[in-house]
Amino acid sequence: MSPVQPAPPALPASATPFRTRLNRAVRRWRGERTAYGLEPFATTLRALERTDLRALADAELLARARALRGPTPDETAVFALVREAARRALGLEAHACQLAAGLAMVRGRVAELPTGEGKTLAAVFTAVWHGLSGRGVHVLTFNDYLARRDAAWMGPVYRLLGVTVGCVQEGQSAAEKRAAYAADVTYGTAKEVGFDFLRDGIALDADPCVHRPFHAVIVDEADSVLVDEARVPLVLAGVDEGGGPDVRRVVELTRGMQRGVDFETDAEQRNVFLTDAGARQLESALGCASLYDGTNQGLLEAAHCALHAHALLHRDVDYLVRDGRIQVIDEFTGRIMEKRHWPDGIQAALEAKEGMDRRTRGRVLGSITLQHFLRLYPHLAGMTATAQAAAEELQAFYRVDVHVLPPHTPSHRTDQPDAVFTHQAAKRRALLDEIGRVHATGRPILVGTLSVAESEDLAAALQAAGVRCAVLNARNDQEEAAVIAEAGALGAVTISTNMAGRGTDIRLGGSDERERAAVVALGGLYVLGTNRHESVRVDRQLRGRAGRQGDPGSTRFFIALDDDLFRRYGLTDAVFARHGLQRRDGEVDHGGLRADVEHAQRVIEGQCFDIRHDLFRYSNVVEQQRRLVRARREAVQRGDPEARAWEAAEPQLYARAVARWGAARAARVERNAHLLALDRAWAEHLCWVTDTRETVHLVSLSGQTPVVEFRRWCTEAFARRMEQMDQDLTGALAGVLAREDAALDELEHARGPSSTWTYLVNDDPFQSGFELLKGGALGFSAIAAGVYGPLLLAWLVVRRWWGGKRGGKPA
Amino acid sequence: MATAIANMFRIPELRKRILFTVGILAVYRLGIFVSTPGVDRHVMKQLLNQPNSGSFATLFNFFSGGALERLSVYALGIMPYISSSIIMQLLTVVIPTLERLNKEGDQGRRKVVQYTRYGTVVLSIIQGTGIAFWLERLNYQGNSVVRPEWAGWGFRFVTVVSLAAGTAFIMWLGEQITDRGIGNGISLIIFAGIVARLPNAVIESSTYLREGLIRPFTAVGLLIVSIAVIGFIVFMERGQRRIPVQYAKRVVGGRSYGGQATHLPLKVNTSGVIPPIFASSILMLPASMAGFAEWGWLAKVRDTLQGDGFAYHTLYVLLIIFFCYFYTSVTFNPVDVADNLKKFGGYIPGIRPGKATADYIDKVLTRITFGGALYISAVCVLPSILVQQFNVPFQFGGTGLLIVVGVALDTVQQVESHLITHHYDGFTGPRGPRIRGRRVSIPGAPVSP
């Protein structure tokens, strides 16, 4: 048995290079509150070092753990117990960095722990600490599979300490979920827990509700969940019977349309619209005079949905067709998202495009953004390998700070400089050459691509060249564990999408490390990236797959200047121009080129941050309203006196109802009617909000701020709708009385099954370079005009006519 | 309205912000009395109160709230900051590095703002030096503006440093208001400068009244006219022509009403307060140039355009109308708007997207701009005619009033937006909502279930 490890000495100051220290000092001065290293926890770590519980029997461990139950257990005692339990149950020795990570999370921070350092075990420490409080803690993992695996793997540790564990999976029944949430520690994915929360919000009585009040949450892969995925809201949809245009005919017509002739897309490939020619073609085919005269709204909507499906959604990139259904591929994780689909019309068009029957038809029942959902927890903590880059955003949206921890064994990974090429073909050739060359030596290779299509393409090319390779993408995500486990074996070549970034560890020499020495001698795992992702963190995650726990390894990115990333943000031409490049076959090795590439990535990330910030501001007011409705709902469910609409408003009618049906039944009918009315009003409000959100940017034309106007309209619309609902509710009582028992049953019916969908948010389009003289700063513009009058006039003239000649506004 | 004001003070954050803004403005006004050392203020004041003393300086004085005549450290006013911003804007078009920074989102823009601040300091040093030299050459009836014991390099150095410091201080105050107070800092400071003349004007008018230089009837009449003009400005500034627009982007689950109907708002006065300022600036050119050059014909032009003549007013109105159209055509591009509508799946019912929409918007805009131009001309010209007819000591109406009302409207809007943000504070308490809002018409909001 290995002796208790001494806590490693605090990193001597000279070990951190001067530049890094200067950097950190500057950031601290600017207000960033990221903490570094193990020093902040030195006392606790030393105390832990001195504690030795090996002599205790299992029953005693259990007794001690039980004794510690209470609101805030003693950290040192709890951590010592967990460490001992881990040693006994799993044979794992928790080292100082894991302990420190656990402590950081107890303090409500996001711990940055490098890949392979054992984050799963670190989370157990914090989970037990929260679990002993008896109010439950949710550990949110990256996907269902990991939740299951972690709960099972760490189960023995929890059991030794008498802490109950549950695991929430998609497809479980309400009873199973309730049992899982009632446990001290619950594992699950953020989405599933979120959707359960939304589903609780539409339940008619306490029966199907699965959640208990939220207390604490630990988020694994915190930067992915809290930052990347926060962009897409969770939407709960219910089955809706009628409505929705029949897109089939229109989809047929759009099948033959060509880009540039019949329709156009915008540069970023997020919007598509008809050209004149396309519109006329449709009109003649459909036999209507004009699509735009206000009466053919339905046809126009159908046309847009059809075009969206036709031009913007690509098979094997955005979705898969499997088992006769359309399955959405998540943009960030590269995995299939069950029960997720695009908004109605687009989904219908997509199904028609793929020749399938119309399957899903939904009505929005509830919605919340991940940002707001996670803010509902009083205690938020997380862990990831790449937190530093997201520190500012975490602080801004969630008010949590980051704590960076050093790796237990220093990293021996080499990150080789990017190989830049001018076009895809050159990059592809070089990539194949490189893989061939390295494979010949027997070194294992992991290739990260951007999409399912690309991964399969590459695999096919490699097979043709005689290299055997394994593919891991959304199509076969069930085999993830098996494929990844062998990715470190001698001579293994694994092609994957960004799925490969997070999840199971890759051990050198195969899952049982039988050939470890050989692989280490060759230099460890070689990770190749075929593109840069929008987010620097995703790239870093991919890099982190090599060189875990002190293993040797190297990484290299191959980039082409006409990659999707550069093309989408219009940077290809700029970079070409700046360095005077020509199309070439070989690698380009310009001095400033790599800096430009990194800069481009930062810019794009900044834009993504803007989108998230936007979403946050718009969703704020809706979130407040949601809380109001939820609170009211809970009051009705509990049966609070002031929530008894009928009894208060129409006492005589209510007395008649009681006389006819009995008090209990009347009360239940009233409650159900109230809840259903609330839900319907809220669902309509959400529809209205979605529509308004997309059109509110027009007010910027008259100098008003869209966010402000949106908030104002939202507030008023909500108030009005609530008033209307109250009136309708009291009116409904008379109706129910008139229609007898049939109406009663109607009001007691259960809700249909619900699915979920997500959608992306549009950016704000109006940008003009000349903000100075616009409405905004009134006095400012007045003086500017006054003093610089003639000069500005001249410049305006020049800009207007010269800019016109160049084809559009400059800047 | 009373509830709105009560609400304002019920929300702690809003209350803090308003008090903070008032406090900063007070600090700003106090600073007016800090003079640059070495200047004889009396001589300066006499110099500036001469007629035709150089319209440039008078304009300066007006916008800086009387800082120039006292040669306070605020003499440069916020001008260097504005100049610096304009230069940065111009450079952004020309220098690619700046253009890149601008497009980079928040981080990049902050860097550009930082450069603007540095530019402000540099410009104020340059301008301060210019003023120092200018002051030395000024004299009024033989008395130099500079006090004799200060003359020389010492004076120049001290002047430059004080003026630069003053401008930097104003810039800082403005930013503080924008960050931690209500409204746009710079605009509020200018607003404060203009409004600061009001007490003076009131005192002078009451003096005139007492001394019988104006009849009480006239005074009351003018008061009513002032209030009417302000009301008229508020009415027109909020006026919008709303073009109905429908979006047919995508279907989002069973809507009970078809097609989100919204509107394209076109302000009656799209160009704001810029046209009359451009117009006066052009009209002042001959006068300013005549001051520098001694060409005979220039002097004749300047005389014809003397501030009160019929020629002056007519030309002024024509220029305003011209600049209204010109400025609107530059800043508002119907083609862009039409393209944007098309891109997001919107259209005006009955009109095809693309060129037809652009033409339609253009037509509507042309028609309402005419109304806007007339309104601006009326506000700028009529009061000055009245002033001359009735010999009143102060100037009301015109660009000053437009700016004041504009800034006030903006600030009120900001206060309202704060009220809305905090609308739901304390809502879920047992006593229900603490704040009651104001009714506003919303596009597409449900009228009946």
Interface residues (C-beta under 8 A of the other chain):
Chain A: A237 D240 G242 G243 G244 P245 D266 N271 F273 L274 T275 D276 A279 S290 Y292 D293 G294 Q297 G298 L300 E301 A303 H304 C305 H308 P343 D344 G345 I346 A348 R361 G362 R363 V364 R602 V603 G606 Q607 F609 D610 N620 V621 Q624 Q625 R627 L628 A631 E684 C687 W688 T690 D691 T692 E694 T695 V696 L698 V699 L701 S702 G703 Q704 T705 V708 R711 R712 W713 T715 E716 A717 A719 R720 R721 Q724 D728 Y759 N762 P765 F766 S768 G769 F770 L772 L773 K774 G775 G776 A777 L778 G779 F780 S781 A782 I783 A784 A785 G786 V787 Y788 G789 P790 L792 L793 W795 L796 R799 R800 K809 P810 A811
Chain B: L59 F63 G77 I78 M79 I82 S83 S85 I86 Q89 L90 T92 V93 E99 N102 K103 E104 G105 D106 Q107 G108 N184 I186 S187 L188 I189 I190 F191 Q240 V245 Q246 Y247 A248 K249 R250 V251 V252 G253 G254 R255 S256 G258 G259 Q260 T262 H263 L264 P265 L266 K267 G272 V273 I274 I277 F278 S280 S281 I282 L285 F326 Y327 S329 V330 T331 F332 N333 D336 V337 N340 K342 K343 F344 G345 G346 Y347 I348 P349 G350 I351 R352 P353 G354 T399 I403 G406 V407 D410 Q413 E416 S417 I420 T421 H423 Y424 F427 T428 G437 R439 V440 I442 P443 G444 A445 P446 P449
